[in-house]
Amino acid sequence: MNAVDWLYTRITVNGEQLDLAKSKISDYVRKLDLRSGTYRRELIWHLDDGKILKVVFTRLVSMTMSHLGLQRVMFEPLNFSGSVDICAGLDFNIIHEERGECMWSSLRSGEQGFTTAIMARTVNTANKLFSSFSLQSSQPLQLTRVEHDKFIGQSFTMKLPQGEVYRGLAFWDTESYCLPFYMFNNLKAARSLLDFRYKTLPQDMQRAKDVDCEGACYPIATIDGTESCDLWQHSNL
Protein backbone atom coordinates (compact mmCIF):
# COMPACT_ATOMS: atom_id res chain seq x y z
CA MET A 1 0.00 0.00 0.00
CA ASN A 2 1.33 3.42 -0.93
CA ALA A 3 2.44 5.57 1.98
CA VAL A 4 2.64 9.35 2.32
CA ASP A 5 3.36 11.46 -0.74
CA TRP A 6 6.39 13.37 0.55
CA LEU A 7 7.12 14.83 -2.88
CA TYR A 8 3.91 16.87 -2.99
CA THR A 9 4.84 20.09 -4.81
CA ARG A 10 2.55 22.58 -6.55
CA ILE A 11 4.12 25.34 -8.65
CA THR A 12 2.12 28.35 -9.80
CA VAL A 13 3.09 31.43 -11.81
CA ASN A 14 0.55 34.25 -12.27
CA GLY A 15 -2.32 31.93 -11.36
CA GLU A 16 -1.28 29.18 -13.80
CA GLN A 17 -0.27 25.89 -12.18
CA LEU A 18 2.29 23.55 -13.65
CA ASP A 19 0.59 20.31 -14.69
CA LEU A 20 2.57 17.90 -16.85
CA ALA A 21 -0.68 16.45 -18.21
CA LYS A 22 -1.96 19.83 -19.39
CA SER A 23 0.82 22.42 -19.44
CA LYS A 24 2.86 23.11 -22.56
CA ILE A 25 6.38 21.87 -21.95
CA SER A 26 9.49 21.24 -24.02
CA ASP A 27 13.03 19.90 -23.61
CA TYR A 28 11.85 17.30 -21.10
CA VAL A 29 14.75 15.23 -19.77
CA ARG A 30 15.01 12.54 -17.08
CA LYS A 31 18.34 11.29 -15.77
CA LEU A 32 19.29 8.69 -13.18
CA ASP A 33 22.85 9.05 -11.90
CA LEU A 34 23.87 5.69 -10.48
CA ARG A 35 27.11 7.10 -9.11
CA SER A 36 25.49 9.79 -6.96
CA GLY A 37 22.13 8.07 -6.55
CA THR A 38 20.22 11.13 -7.73
CA TYR A 39 17.22 11.29 -10.03
CA ARG A 40 17.00 14.47 -12.09
CA ARG A 41 14.09 15.74 -14.13
CA GLU A 42 14.15 19.00 -16.03
CA LEU A 43 11.75 20.76 -18.38
CA ILE A 44 10.94 24.11 -19.92
CA TRP A 45 7.45 25.37 -19.13
CA HIS A 46 5.73 27.63 -21.69
CA LEU A 47 3.03 29.58 -19.88
CA ASP A 48 -0.14 30.83 -21.54
CA ASP A 49 0.95 34.47 -21.14
CA GLY A 50 4.21 33.85 -23.03
CA LYS A 51 6.53 33.48 -20.06
CA ILE A 52 9.09 30.68 -20.25
CA LEU A 53 10.42 29.02 -17.10
CA LYS A 54 12.97 26.24 -16.76
CA VAL A 55 12.32 23.91 -13.82
CA VAL A 56 14.77 21.29 -12.54
CA PHE A 57 13.88 18.66 -9.93
CA THR A 58 16.59 16.60 -8.23
CA ARG A 59 15.69 13.78 -5.81
CA LEU A 60 17.68 11.56 -3.51
CA VAL A 61 16.73 8.76 -1.12
CA SER A 62 19.58 7.99 1.27
CA MET A 63 20.96 4.46 1.35
CA THR A 64 22.63 4.96 4.73
CA MET A 65 19.69 6.77 6.36
CA SER A 66 16.70 4.97 4.88
CA HIS A 67 14.21 7.36 6.46
CA LEU A 68 15.75 10.38 4.73
CA GLY A 69 14.60 11.70 1.36
CA LEU A 70 15.57 14.97 -0.30
CA GLN A 71 14.15 17.02 -3.14
CA ARG A 72 15.65 20.15 -4.67
CA VAL A 73 13.72 22.38 -7.09
CA MET A 74 15.52 25.03 -9.13
CA PHE A 75 13.95 27.73 -11.28
CA GLU A 76 15.46 29.67 -14.17
CA PRO A 77 13.22 32.28 -15.85
CA LEU A 78 14.27 32.49 -19.49
CA ASN A 79 12.44 35.61 -20.66
CA PHE A 80 10.93 37.36 -17.65
CA SER A 81 11.36 38.46 -14.07
CA GLY A 82 8.67 37.89 -11.48
CA SER A 83 7.78 35.39 -8.80
CA VAL A 84 6.67 31.80 -8.36
CA ASP A 85 4.21 30.48 -5.77
CA ILE A 86 5.00 27.08 -4.27
CA CYS A 87 3.14 24.73 -1.97
CA ALA A 88 5.14 21.80 -0.60
CA GLY A 89 3.76 19.26 1.82
CA LEU A 90 2.97 15.76 3.02
CA ASP A 91 -0.14 14.10 1.63
CA PHE A 92 -1.78 10.93 2.95
CA ASN A 93 -4.70 11.22 0.52
CA ILE A 94 -3.44 8.26 -1.49
CA ILE A 95 -6.10 6.22 -3.25
CA HIS A 96 -5.66 2.42 -3.06
CA GLU A 97 -5.80 1.18 -6.65
CA GLU A 98 -7.85 -1.96 -6.00
CA ARG A 99 -10.19 -0.60 -3.32
CA GLY A 100 -10.61 2.82 -4.90
CA GLU A 101 -10.39 4.60 -1.56
CA CYS A 102 -7.85 6.03 0.84
CA MET A 103 -6.66 3.53 3.44
CA TRP A 104 -5.17 6.12 5.80
CA SER A 105 -6.67 8.15 8.62
CA SER A 106 -4.92 11.21 10.03
CA LEU A 107 -4.01 11.22 13.73
CA ARG A 108 -2.28 14.57 14.23
CA SER A 109 -0.29 17.21 12.42
CA GLY A 110 1.52 20.42 13.21
CA GLU A 111 4.80 22.26 13.13
CA GLN A 112 7.60 23.00 15.56
CA GLY A 113 10.41 25.33 14.71
CA PHE A 114 11.37 24.73 11.08
CA THR A 115 9.80 21.25 10.96
CA THR A 116 6.33 20.43 9.62
CA ALA A 117 4.96 16.96 10.43
CA ILE A 118 1.98 14.64 10.21
CA MET A 119 1.13 11.21 11.62
CA ALA A 120 -1.42 8.79 10.18
CA ARG A 121 -2.44 5.16 10.55
CA THR A 122 -3.85 2.51 8.26
CA VAL A 123 -7.60 2.04 8.50
CA ASN A 124 -7.64 -1.75 8.92
CA THR A 125 -4.41 -2.65 10.73
CA ALA A 126 -3.79 0.61 12.61
CA ASN A 127 -0.13 0.74 11.58
CA LYS A 128 1.21 4.22 12.30
CA LEU A 129 3.48 6.29 10.09
CA PHE A 130 5.15 9.58 10.99
CA SER A 131 6.50 11.93 8.33
CA SER A 132 8.10 15.36 8.56
CA PHE A 133 9.95 17.86 6.40
CA SER A 134 11.79 21.16 6.54
CA LEU A 135 12.42 23.73 3.84
CA GLN A 136 15.62 25.49 2.84
CA SER A 137 15.95 28.22 0.25
CA SER A 138 18.45 30.65 -1.20
CA GLN A 139 15.94 33.37 -0.30
CA PRO A 140 14.23 34.28 2.98
CA LEU A 141 10.86 32.54 3.11
CA GLN A 142 7.54 33.80 4.44
CA LEU A 143 5.78 30.50 5.17
CA THR A 144 2.03 30.00 5.44
CA ARG A 145 0.80 26.70 6.82
CA VAL A 146 -1.72 24.84 4.68
CA GLU A 147 -3.66 22.08 6.41
CA HIS A 148 -6.67 19.93 5.60
CA ASP A 149 -7.74 16.31 5.91
CA LYS A 150 -4.70 14.00 5.74
CA PHE A 151 -2.50 16.84 4.46
CA ILE A 152 -0.14 19.45 5.85
CA GLY A 153 2.16 21.74 3.94
CA GLN A 154 3.73 25.16 3.61
CA SER A 155 3.08 27.72 0.89
CA PHE A 156 5.49 30.51 0.00
CA THR A 157 6.53 32.83 -2.80
CA MET A 158 9.99 33.05 -4.35
CA LYS A 159 11.30 35.90 -6.44
CA LEU A 160 12.64 35.15 -9.89
CA PRO A 161 15.00 38.10 -10.42
CA GLN A 162 16.75 36.75 -13.48
CA GLY A 163 15.49 36.54 -17.04
CA GLU A 164 15.78 39.94 -18.74
CA VAL A 165 16.27 42.00 -15.60
CA TYR A 166 19.92 42.62 -16.55
CA ARG A 167 19.08 43.00 -20.25
CA GLY A 168 22.03 40.89 -21.37
CA LEU A 169 24.55 43.47 -20.17
CA ALA A 170 28.09 42.83 -18.96
CA PHE A 171 28.81 44.43 -15.58
CA TRP A 172 31.91 46.00 -14.09
CA ASP A 173 32.47 43.13 -11.63
CA THR A 174 32.40 40.37 -14.26
CA GLU A 175 36.12 39.71 -13.84
CA SER A 176 35.78 39.41 -10.07
CA TYR A 177 32.90 36.94 -9.97
CA CYS A 178 32.62 35.18 -13.33
CA LEU A 179 36.13 34.99 -14.74
CA PRO A 180 37.72 32.96 -11.87
CA PHE A 181 35.00 30.31 -12.20
CA TYR A 182 35.32 30.00 -15.97
CA MET A 183 39.12 29.86 -15.80
CA PHE A 184 38.80 26.51 -14.01
CA ASN A 185 35.65 25.20 -15.70
CA ASN A 186 35.34 26.63 -19.19
CA LEU A 187 38.45 28.12 -20.77
CA LYS A 188 36.59 29.05 -23.94
CA ALA A 189 34.15 31.18 -21.96
CA ALA A 190 37.01 32.72 -19.93
CA ARG A 191 38.82 33.68 -23.14
CA SER A 192 35.62 35.18 -24.51
CA LEU A 193 35.22 37.40 -21.43
CA LEU A 194 38.78 38.71 -21.76
CA ASP A 195 38.43 39.12 -25.50
CA PHE A 196 35.32 41.25 -24.97
CA ARG A 197 37.22 43.60 -22.65
CA TYR A 198 40.12 43.82 -25.10
CA LYS A 199 37.90 44.67 -28.05
CA THR A 200 36.01 47.34 -26.08
CA LEU A 201 39.17 48.94 -24.62
CA PRO A 202 38.90 52.05 -26.85
CA GLN A 203 35.44 52.79 -25.41
CA ASP A 204 36.83 52.27 -21.89
CA MET A 205 39.63 54.75 -22.54
CA GLN A 206 37.16 57.28 -23.90
CA ARG A 207 34.99 56.81 -20.82
CA ALA A 208 37.98 57.61 -18.61
CA LYS A 209 38.49 60.89 -20.47
CA ASP A 210 34.79 61.72 -20.11
CA VAL A 211 35.05 61.50 -16.32
CA ASP A 212 38.39 63.33 -16.26
CA CYS A 213 40.52 60.28 -15.45
CA GLU A 214 43.55 58.64 -16.99
CA GLY A 215 43.78 55.13 -18.40
CA ALA A 216 40.60 53.11 -18.92
CA CYS A 217 37.29 53.14 -17.04
CA TYR A 218 35.06 50.10 -17.28
CA PRO A 219 31.38 50.99 -17.59
CA ILE A 220 29.06 49.85 -14.82
CA ALA A 221 26.96 48.02 -17.40
CA THR A 222 27.53 47.64 -21.12
CA ILE A 223 26.69 45.64 -24.20
CA ASP A 224 29.08 47.32 -26.65
CA GLY A 225 31.70 48.96 -24.42
CA THR A 226 29.82 52.21 -23.88
CA GLU A 227 28.07 53.06 -20.61
CA SER A 228 24.57 51.54 -20.64
CA CYS A 229 23.65 52.00 -16.98
CA ASP A 230 20.68 54.38 -16.72
CA LEU A 231 21.18 55.10 -13.00
CA TRP A 232 23.37 58.18 -12.66
CA GLN A 233 24.41 57.35 -9.10
CA HIS A 234 25.93 54.11 -10.37
CA SER A 235 27.30 55.11 -13.76
CA ASN A 236 29.16 58.07 -12.27
CA LEU A 237 30.93 56.24 -9.45
C-alpha positions in Angstrom: 0.0 0.0 0.0 1.3 3.4 -0.9 2.4 5.6 2.0 2.6 9.4 2.3 3.4 11.5 -0.7 6.4 13.4 0.5 7.1 14.8 -2.9 3.9 16.9 -3.0 4.8 20.1 -4.8 2.6 22.6 -6.5 4.1 25.3 -8.6 2.1 28.4 -9.8 3.1 31.4 -11.8 0.6 34.2 -12.3 -2.3 31.9 -11.4 -1.3 29.2 -13.8 -0.3 25.9 -12.2 2.3 23.5 -13.6 0.6 20.3 -14.7 2.6 17.9 -16.9 -0.7 16.4 -18.2 -2.0 19.8 -19.4 0.8 22.4 -19.4 2.9 23.1 -22.6 6.4 21.9 -22.0 9.5 21.2 -24.0 13.0 19.9 -23.6 11.8 17.3 -21.1 14.8 15.2 -19.8 15.0 12.5 -17.1 18.3 11.3 -15.8 19.3 8.7 -13.2 22.8 9.1 -11.9 23.9 5.7 -10.5 27.1 7.1 -9.1 25.5 9.8 -7.0 22.1 8.1 -6.5 20.2 11.1 -7.7 17.2 11.3 -10.0 17.0 14.5 -12.1 14.1 15.7 -14.1 14.2 19.0 -16.0 11.8 20.8 -18.4 10.9 24.1 -19.9 7.4 25.4 -19.1 5.7 27.6 -21.7 3.0 29.6 -19.9 -0.1 30.8 -21.5 0.9 34.5 -21.1 4.2 33.9 -23.0 6.5 33.5 -20.1 9.1 30.7 -20.3 10.4 29.0 -17.1 13.0 26.2 -16.8 12.3 23.9 -13.8 14.8 21.3 -12.5 13.9 18.7 -9.9 16.6 16.6 -8.2 15.7 13.8 -5.8 17.7 11.6 -3.5 16.7 8.8 -1.1 19.6 8.0 1.3 21.0 4.5 1.3 22.6 5.0 4.7 19.7 6.8 6.4 16.7 5.0 4.9 14.2 7.4 6.5 15.8 10.4 4.7 14.6 11.7 1.4 15.6 15.0 -0.3 14.1 17.0 -3.1 15.6 20.2 -4.7 13.7 22.4 -7.1 15.5 25.0 -9.1 13.9 27.7 -11.3 15.5 29.7 -14.2 13.2 32.3 -15.9 14.3 32.5 -19.5 12.4 35.6 -20.7 10.9 37.4 -17.6 11.4 38.5 -14.1 8.7 37.9 -11.5 7.8 35.4 -8.8 6.7 31.8 -8.4 4.2 30.5 -5.8 5.0 27.1 -4.3 3.1 24.7 -2.0 5.1 21.8 -0.6 3.8 19.3 1.8 3.0 15.8 3.0 -0.1 14.1 1.6 -1.8 10.9 3.0 -4.7 11.2 0.5 -3.4 8.3 -1.5 -6.1 6.2 -3.3 -5.7 2.4 -3.1 -5.8 1.2 -6.6 -7.9 -2.0 -6.0 -10.2 -0.6 -3.3 -10.6 2.8 -4.9 -10.4 4.6 -1.6 -7.8 6.0 0.8 -6.7 3.5 3.4 -5.2 6.1 5.8 -6.7 8.2 8.6 -4.9 11.2 10.0 -4.0 11.2 13.7 -2.3 14.6 14.2 -0.3 17.2 12.4 1.5 20.4 13.2 4.8 22.3 13.1 7.6 23.0 15.6 10.4 25.3 14.7 11.4 24.7 11.1 9.8 21.3 11.0 6.3 20.4 9.6 5.0 17.0 10.4 2.0 14.6 10.2 1.1 11.2 11.6 -1.4 8.8 10.2 -2.4 5.2 10.5 -3.8 2.5 8.3 -7.6 2.0 8.5 -7.6 -1.8 8.9 -4.4 -2.6 10.7 -3.8 0.6 12.6 -0.1 0.7 11.6 1.2 4.2 12.3 3.5 6.3 10.1 5.1 9.6 11.0 6.5 11.9 8.3 8.1 15.4 8.6 10.0 17.9 6.4 11.8 21.2 6.5 12.4 23.7 3.8 15.6 25.5 2.8 15.9 28.2 0.3 18.5 30.6 -1.2 15.9 33.4 -0.3 14.2 34.3 3.0 10.9 32.5 3.1 7.5 33.8 4.4 5.8 30.5 5.2 2.0 30.0 5.4 0.8 26.7 6.8 -1.7 24.8 4.7 -3.7 22.1 6.4 -6.7 19.9 5.6 -7.7 16.3 5.9 -4.7 14.0 5.7 -2.5 16.8 4.5 -0.1 19.4 5.9 2.2 21.7 3.9 3.7 25.2 3.6 3.1 27.7 0.9 5.5 30.5 0.0 6.5 32.8 -2.8 10.0 33.0 -4.3 11.3 35.9 -6.4 12.6 35.2 -9.9 15.0 38.1 -10.4 16.7 36.7 -13.5 15.5 36.5 -17.0 15.8 39.9 -18.7 16.3 42.0 -15.6 19.9 42.6 -16.5 19.1 43.0 -20.2 22.0 40.9 -21.4 24.5 43.5 -20.2 28.1 42.8 -19.0 28.8 44.4 -15.6 31.9 46.0 -14.1 32.5 43.1 -11.6 32.4 40.4 -14.3 36.1 39.7 -13.8 35.8 39.4 -10.1 32.9 36.9 -10.0 32.6 35.2 -13.3 36.1 35.0 -14.7 37.7 33.0 -11.9 35.0 30.3 -12.2 35.3 30.0 -16.0 39.1 29.9 -15.8 38.8 26.5 -14.0 35.6 25.2 -15.7 35.3 26.6 -19.2 38.4 28.1 -20.8 36.6 29.1 -23.9 34.2 31.2 -22.0 37.0 32.7 -19.9 38.8 33.7 -23.1 35.6 35.2 -24.5 35.2 37.4 -21.4 38.8 38.7 -21.8 38.4 39.1 -25.5 35.3 41.3 -25.0 37.2 43.6 -22.7 40.1 43.8 -25.1 37.9 44.7 -28.1 36.0 47.3 -26.1 39.2 48.9 -24.6 38.9 52.1 -26.9 35.4 52.8 -25.4 36.8 52.3 -21.9 39.6 54.8 -22.5 37.2 57.3 -23.9 35.0 56.8 -20.8 38.0 57.6 -18.6 38.5 60.9 -20.5 34.8 61.7 -20.1 35.0 61.5 -16.3 38.4 63.3 -16.3 40.5 60.3 -15.4 43.6 58.6 -17.0 43.8 55.1 -18.4 40.6 53.1 -18.9 37.3 53.1 -17.0 35.1 50.1 -17.3 31.4 51.0 -17.6 29.1 49.9 -14.8 27.0 48.0 -17.4 27.5 47.6 -21.1 26.7 45.6 -24.2 29.1 47.3 -26.6 31.7 49.0 -24.4 29.8 52.2 -23.9 28.1 53.1 -20.6 24.6 51.5 -20.6 23.6 52.0 -17.0 20.7 54.4 -16.7 21.2 55.1 -13.0 23.4 58.2 -12.7 24.4 57.3 -9.1 25.9 54.1 -10.4 27.3 55.1 -13.8 29.2 58.1 -12.3 30.9 56.2 -9.4 
